[in-house]
Protein backbone atom coordinates (compact mmCIF):
# COMPACT_ATOMS: atom_id res chain seq x y z
CA UNK A 1 0.00 0.00 0.00
CA UNK A 2 1.50 3.37 -1.00
CA UNK A 3 2.18 6.02 1.60
CA UNK A 4 -0.22 8.93 2.17
CA UNK A 5 1.05 11.53 -0.29
CA UNK A 6 0.06 14.45 1.96
CA UNK A 7 2.24 13.43 4.90
CA UNK A 8 5.63 14.95 5.50
CA UNK A 9 8.15 12.11 5.32
CA UNK A 10 11.90 12.07 5.86
CA UNK A 11 14.00 9.47 4.10
CA UNK A 12 17.14 8.73 6.10
CA UNK A 13 20.39 7.07 5.07
CA UNK A 14 22.13 6.57 8.45
CA UNK A 15 25.87 6.33 8.66
CA UNK A 16 28.79 6.64 11.03
CA UNK A 17 30.30 9.72 9.35
CA UNK A 18 27.29 11.28 7.66
CA UNK A 19 23.53 10.95 7.80
CA UNK A 20 21.77 11.69 4.52
CA UNK A 21 18.19 12.93 4.64
CA UNK A 22 15.48 13.98 2.23
CA UNK A 23 12.17 15.51 3.31
CA UNK A 24 9.02 16.22 1.27
CA UNK A 25 5.31 15.62 0.93
CA UNK A 26 4.58 13.18 -1.87
CA UNK A 27 6.17 14.24 -5.15
CA UNK A 28 7.01 17.79 -4.02
CA UNK A 29 10.57 18.94 -4.59
CA UNK A 30 12.48 17.58 -1.59
CA UNK A 31 14.61 19.47 0.88
CA UNK A 32 17.73 17.40 1.39
CA UNK A 33 21.26 17.41 2.77
CA UNK A 34 23.70 15.29 4.71
CA UNK A 35 25.17 16.14 8.08
CA UNK A 36 27.42 14.67 10.69
CA UNK A 37 25.37 12.41 12.97
CA UNK A 38 25.33 14.70 16.02
CA UNK A 39 24.21 17.70 13.94
CA UNK A 40 21.52 15.62 12.25
CA UNK A 41 20.21 14.26 15.56
CA UNK A 42 19.97 17.72 17.13
CA UNK A 43 18.05 19.06 14.13
CA UNK A 44 15.89 15.94 13.83
CA UNK A 45 14.82 16.22 17.46
CA UNK A 46 13.28 19.62 16.65
CA UNK A 47 11.59 18.48 13.41
CA UNK A 48 7.90 17.65 13.16
CA UNK A 49 7.20 14.92 10.60
CA UNK A 50 4.55 12.27 10.09
CA UNK A 51 6.95 9.40 9.57
CA UNK A 52 10.43 8.42 8.53
CA UNK A 53 11.67 5.81 6.11
CA UNK A 54 15.18 4.64 6.95
CA UNK A 55 17.61 2.24 5.34
CA UNK A 56 17.80 -1.09 7.14
CA UNK A 57 21.31 -1.77 8.40
CA UNK A 58 22.58 -5.32 8.62
CA UNK A 59 25.86 -5.53 10.51
CA UNK A 60 28.12 -7.95 8.73
CA UNK A 61 31.40 -6.94 10.35
CA UNK A 62 32.02 -5.74 13.85
CA UNK A 63 33.97 -2.53 13.23
CA UNK A 64 34.09 0.88 14.87
CA UNK A 65 32.23 2.34 11.89
CA UNK A 66 29.46 -0.28 12.01
CA UNK A 67 29.07 0.21 15.77
CA UNK A 68 28.79 3.98 15.29
CA UNK A 69 26.13 3.45 12.60
CA UNK A 70 24.17 1.24 15.02
CA UNK A 71 24.40 3.97 17.66
CA UNK A 72 23.08 6.58 15.20
CA UNK A 73 20.18 4.31 14.23
CA UNK A 74 19.40 3.70 17.90
CA UNK A 75 19.34 7.44 18.59
CA UNK A 76 17.01 8.03 15.64
CA UNK A 77 14.70 5.24 16.82
CA UNK A 78 14.72 6.66 20.37
CA UNK A 79 13.75 10.14 19.13
CA UNK A 80 10.98 8.61 16.99
CA UNK A 81 9.67 6.61 19.96
CA UNK A 82 9.72 9.69 22.19
CA UNK A 83 7.88 11.81 19.59
CA UNK A 84 5.48 9.10 18.35
CA UNK A 85 6.89 9.14 14.80
CA UNK A 86 6.32 6.00 12.75
CA UNK A 87 9.38 4.34 11.24
CA UNK A 88 9.58 2.24 8.11
CA UNK A 89 12.66 0.42 6.87
CA UNK A 90 13.94 -0.05 3.32
CA UNK A 91 16.52 -2.62 2.25
CA UNK A 92 19.60 -1.22 0.55
CA UNK A 93 18.86 -3.23 -2.58
CA UNK A 94 15.29 -1.87 -2.79
CA UNK A 95 16.31 1.78 -2.78
CA UNK A 96 18.38 1.17 -5.93
CA UNK A 97 15.12 0.90 -7.90
CA UNK A 98 14.65 4.66 -7.52
CA UNK A 99 18.20 6.01 -7.95
CA UNK A 100 17.54 6.71 -11.65
CA UNK A 101 14.49 8.85 -10.78
CA UNK A 102 16.50 11.33 -8.71
CA UNK A 103 17.68 14.65 -10.09
CA UNK A 104 21.47 14.65 -10.66
CA UNK A 105 21.89 17.68 -8.38
CA UNK A 106 21.12 15.46 -5.39
CA UNK A 107 24.34 13.62 -4.55
CA UNK A 108 25.99 11.44 -1.92
CA UNK A 109 24.07 10.32 1.14
CA UNK A 110 21.22 12.72 0.32
CA UNK A 111 20.71 10.83 -2.98
CA UNK A 112 20.36 7.55 -1.10
CA UNK A 113 17.97 9.18 1.37
CA UNK A 114 15.78 10.47 -1.47
CA UNK A 115 15.72 6.98 -3.02
CA UNK A 116 14.56 5.62 0.35
CA UNK A 117 11.83 8.29 0.58
CA UNK A 118 10.66 7.52 -2.97
CA UNK A 119 10.52 3.81 -2.18
CA UNK A 120 8.33 4.60 0.84
CA UNK A 121 6.13 6.83 -1.32
CA UNK A 122 5.66 4.08 -3.89
CA UNK A 123 5.30 1.02 -1.66
CA UNK A 124 4.95 2.13 1.95
CA UNK A 125 7.28 0.78 4.62
CA UNK A 126 5.41 1.17 7.88
CA UNK A 127 4.63 -1.66 10.27
C-alpha positions as CSV (number, residue, x, y, z in Angstrom):
1,X,0.0,0.0,0.0
2,X,1.5,3.4,-1.0
3,X,2.2,6.0,1.6
4,X,-0.2,8.9,2.2
5,X,1.1,11.5,-0.3
6,X,0.1,14.5,2.0
7,X,2.2,13.4,4.9
8,X,5.6,15.0,5.5
9,X,8.1,12.1,5.3
10,X,11.9,12.1,5.9
11,X,14.0,9.5,4.1
12,X,17.1,8.7,6.1
13,X,20.4,7.1,5.1
14,X,22.1,6.6,8.4
15,X,25.9,6.3,8.7
16,X,28.8,6.6,11.0
17,X,30.3,9.7,9.4
18,X,27.3,11.3,7.7
19,X,23.5,10.9,7.8
20,X,21.8,11.7,4.5
21,X,18.2,12.9,4.6
22,X,15.5,14.0,2.2
23,X,12.2,15.5,3.3
24,X,9.0,16.2,1.3
25,X,5.3,15.6,0.9
26,X,4.6,13.2,-1.9
27,X,6.2,14.2,-5.2
28,X,7.0,17.8,-4.0
29,X,10.6,18.9,-4.6
30,X,12.5,17.6,-1.6
31,X,14.6,19.5,0.9
32,X,17.7,17.4,1.4
33,X,21.3,17.4,2.8
34,X,23.7,15.3,4.7
35,X,25.2,16.1,8.1
36,X,27.4,14.7,10.7
37,X,25.4,12.4,13.0
38,X,25.3,14.7,16.0
39,X,24.2,17.7,13.9
40,X,21.5,15.6,12.3
41,X,20.2,14.3,15.6
42,X,20.0,17.7,17.1
43,X,18.0,19.1,14.1
44,X,15.9,15.9,13.8
45,X,14.8,16.2,17.5
46,X,13.3,19.6,16.6
47,X,11.6,18.5,13.4
48,X,7.9,17.6,13.2
49,X,7.2,14.9,10.6
50,X,4.5,12.3,10.1
51,X,6.9,9.4,9.6
52,X,10.4,8.4,8.5
53,X,11.7,5.8,6.1
54,X,15.2,4.6,7.0
55,X,17.6,2.2,5.3
56,X,17.8,-1.1,7.1
57,X,21.3,-1.8,8.4
58,X,22.6,-5.3,8.6
59,X,25.9,-5.5,10.5
60,X,28.1,-7.9,8.7
61,X,31.4,-6.9,10.3
62,X,32.0,-5.7,13.9
63,X,34.0,-2.5,13.2
64,X,34.1,0.9,14.9
65,X,32.2,2.3,11.9
66,X,29.5,-0.3,12.0
67,X,29.1,0.2,15.8
68,X,28.8,4.0,15.3
69,X,26.1,3.4,12.6
70,X,24.2,1.2,15.0
71,X,24.4,4.0,17.7
72,X,23.1,6.6,15.2
73,X,20.2,4.3,14.2
74,X,19.4,3.7,17.9
75,X,19.3,7.4,18.6
76,X,17.0,8.0,15.6
77,X,14.7,5.2,16.8
78,X,14.7,6.7,20.4
79,X,13.8,10.1,19.1
80,X,11.0,8.6,17.0
81,X,9.7,6.6,20.0
82,X,9.7,9.7,22.2
83,X,7.9,11.8,19.6
84,X,5.5,9.1,18.4
85,X,6.9,9.1,14.8
86,X,6.3,6.0,12.7
87,X,9.4,4.3,11.2
88,X,9.6,2.2,8.1
89,X,12.7,0.4,6.9
90,X,13.9,0.0,3.3
91,X,16.5,-2.6,2.3
92,X,19.6,-1.2,0.6
93,X,18.9,-3.2,-2.6
94,X,15.3,-1.9,-2.8
95,X,16.3,1.8,-2.8
96,X,18.4,1.2,-5.9
97,X,15.1,0.9,-7.9
98,X,14.7,4.7,-7.5
99,X,18.2,6.0,-7.9
100,X,17.5,6.7,-11.6
101,X,14.5,8.8,-10.8
102,X,16.5,11.3,-8.7
103,X,17.7,14.7,-10.1
104,X,21.5,14.7,-10.7
105,X,21.9,17.7,-8.4
106,X,21.1,15.5,-5.4
107,X,24.3,13.6,-4.5
108,X,26.0,11.4,-1.9
109,X,24.1,10.3,1.1
110,X,21.2,12.7,0.3
111,X,20.7,10.8,-3.0
112,X,20.4,7.5,-1.1
113,X,18.0,9.2,1.4
114,X,15.8,10.5,-1.5
115,X,15.7,7.0,-3.0
116,X,14.6,5.6,0.3
117,X,11.8,8.3,0.6
118,X,10.7,7.5,-3.0
119,X,10.5,3.8,-2.2
120,X,8.3,4.6,0.8
121,X,6.1,6.8,-1.3
122,X,5.7,4.1,-3.9
123,X,5.3,1.0,-1.7
124,X,4.9,2.1,2.0
125,X,7.3,0.8,4.6
126,X,5.4,1.2,7.9
127,X,4.6,-1.7,10.3
